[in-house]
Amino acid sequence: MNLTYAYPRSRFEPTILVDLNAKAERERLSKAALKGFFKLAAAWKLRDDDARELLGGISSSAYYEWKKHPERTLEVDCITRISYLLGIYKALHILYGDKLADEWMSLANTNLIFGGRTPLAYVAAGGLPAMQIVRQLLDARRGGL
C-alpha cells in the first residue's frame, strides 16, 4: 500500500524573497531605500554621525554624497540595515503616536535588552544583530505577544 502524505490546502502563500545578491535587485531597491532612510533620519532627528553609524560606519564624504545623490547601488549589508530600520520606524508608528514614535529611539529605556541605554545607542553599538532584536521586540509588542 502506497500512502502519499500532503499538507492540507490553505490560503497561505509564501513570500517570494528578493535576491539581494542580484545586482539588478539592489539597483531597483537602493534609491528608495536611501530616500526612506534619510526621511527616517530626519524624523528621528539623528545626528549625521549616528546616521552614518547606522548605515555601517560609512565616511562623512560618502554619507553627504549619498544624501545629495541617492541614485546608486547599495551593498547587501546597507540595504539590510535600512530594511530593519524602516521596519522599526513602521512598528513604532503603529504602536505609538507620531511624537513618541519619533522620539522613542532617543529615549533611555529600562527594558533589559537596552540596559538603560537608548535604543539608538544599542543598535549603533550592536549593528545588524541589534537591529534585528529591536525589530523583533517591536513586532512582538505590535502582535500582542
C-alpha positions as CSV (number, residue, x, y, z in Angstrom):
1,M,0.0,0.0,0.0
2,N,1.4,3.4,-1.1
3,L,0.4,6.2,1.2
4,T,1.0,9.7,0.0
5,Y,1.0,12.5,2.5
6,A,0.3,16.0,1.7
7,Y,-0.2,19.2,3.6
8,P,-3.8,20.4,3.7
9,R,-4.7,23.2,1.3
10,S,-4.6,26.7,2.8
11,R,-4.7,30.3,1.7
12,F,-1.1,30.8,2.8
13,E,1.1,32.0,0.0
14,P,4.8,32.0,0.8
15,T,6.5,35.3,0.1
16,I,9.0,35.3,-2.7
17,L,12.2,36.5,-1.3
18,V,14.2,39.2,-3.0
19,D,17.6,38.0,-4.0
20,L,19.8,40.9,-2.7
21,N,22.9,39.2,-4.2
22,A,21.4,40.1,-7.6
23,K,22.8,43.5,-8.7
24,A,19.6,44.2,-10.6
25,E,17.5,43.9,-7.4
26,R,19.9,46.1,-5.4
27,E,19.7,48.7,-8.2
28,R,15.9,48.6,-8.1
29,L,15.8,49.0,-4.3
30,S,18.7,51.3,-3.5
31,K,17.3,54.7,-4.4
32,A,14.0,54.2,-2.5
33,A,15.9,52.7,0.5
34,L,18.2,55.7,0.8
35,K,15.3,58.2,0.4
36,G,13.4,56.3,3.1
37,F,16.4,56.2,5.4
38,F,17.0,60.0,5.1
39,K,13.4,60.7,5.9
40,L,13.7,58.4,8.9
41,A,16.9,60.1,10.0
42,A,15.1,63.5,9.8
43,A,12.0,62.2,11.7
44,W,14.3,60.7,14.4
45,K,16.4,63.9,14.5
46,L,19.6,61.8,14.1
47,R,22.9,63.5,14.2
48,D,24.9,62.8,11.0
49,D,27.4,60.7,13.0
50,D,24.6,58.5,14.3
51,A,23.1,58.1,10.8
52,R,26.4,57.2,9.3
53,E,27.0,54.6,12.1
54,L,23.5,53.1,11.4
55,L,24.5,52.7,7.7
56,G,27.5,50.7,8.7
57,G,30.0,53.4,9.6
58,I,30.3,55.0,6.2
59,S,32.6,58.0,5.8
60,S,31.3,61.6,6.0
61,S,32.0,62.2,2.4
62,A,30.1,59.1,1.3
63,Y,27.2,60.0,3.5
64,Y,26.8,63.5,2.1
65,E,27.3,62.2,-1.4
66,W,24.5,59.6,-0.8
67,K,22.3,62.2,0.6
68,K,22.8,64.6,-2.3
69,H,22.7,61.8,-5.0
70,P,20.8,58.7,-3.8
71,E,21.0,57.2,-7.3
72,R,23.5,54.4,-6.5
73,T,23.6,50.7,-5.9
74,L,23.9,49.8,-2.3
75,E,25.6,46.7,-1.0
76,V,23.5,43.9,0.7
77,D,24.6,45.0,4.2
78,C,23.4,48.5,3.8
79,I,20.1,47.6,2.2
80,T,19.5,45.1,5.1
81,R,20.3,47.7,7.7
82,I,17.9,50.2,6.1
83,S,15.2,47.5,5.9
84,Y,15.5,46.7,9.6
85,L,15.4,50.4,10.5
86,L,12.4,51.1,8.3
87,G,10.6,48.2,9.9
88,I,11.4,49.6,13.3
89,Y,10.1,53.0,12.2
90,K,6.9,51.5,11.0
91,A,6.3,49.4,14.1
92,L,6.9,52.4,16.3
93,H,4.3,54.4,14.4
94,I,1.8,51.5,14.7
95,L,2.4,51.2,18.5
96,Y,2.7,54.9,19.5
97,G,1.6,58.3,18.4
98,D,3.8,60.1,15.9
99,K,5.6,62.2,18.6
100,L,6.6,59.3,20.8
101,A,7.3,57.1,17.8
102,D,9.9,59.5,16.5
103,E,11.4,60.1,19.9
104,W,11.5,56.5,21.1
105,M,14.9,55.7,19.7
106,S,16.5,58.5,21.6
107,L,14.8,57.9,25.0
108,A,16.6,55.9,27.7
109,N,14.9,52.5,28.0
110,T,14.6,50.3,31.1
111,N,13.9,47.1,29.1
112,L,16.6,44.5,29.9
113,I,17.7,44.5,26.3
114,F,18.8,48.1,26.4
115,G,20.1,48.2,30.0
116,G,19.2,51.9,30.5
117,R,20.7,53.0,27.2
118,T,18.7,54.4,24.3
119,P,17.6,52.0,21.6
120,L,19.7,54.2,19.2
121,A,22.9,53.6,21.3
122,Y,22.0,49.9,21.4
123,V,21.6,49.4,17.6
124,A,24.6,51.7,16.9
125,A,26.8,49.5,19.1
126,G,25.3,46.2,18.1
127,G,24.8,46.6,14.4
128,L,22.6,44.2,12.4
129,P,22.0,41.7,15.2
130,A,20.8,44.5,17.5
131,M,18.6,46.0,14.7
132,Q,17.1,42.6,14.3
133,I,16.4,42.2,18.0
134,V,14.8,45.7,18.3
135,R,12.6,44.9,15.2
136,Q,11.6,41.6,16.8
137,L,10.8,43.2,20.1
138,L,8.6,45.8,18.5
139,D,6.9,43.3,16.2
140,A,6.1,41.1,19.2
141,R,4.6,44.1,21.0
142,R,2.6,45.0,17.9
143,G,1.3,41.5,17.7
144,G,0.3,41.4,21.3
145,L,3.0,38.9,22.4
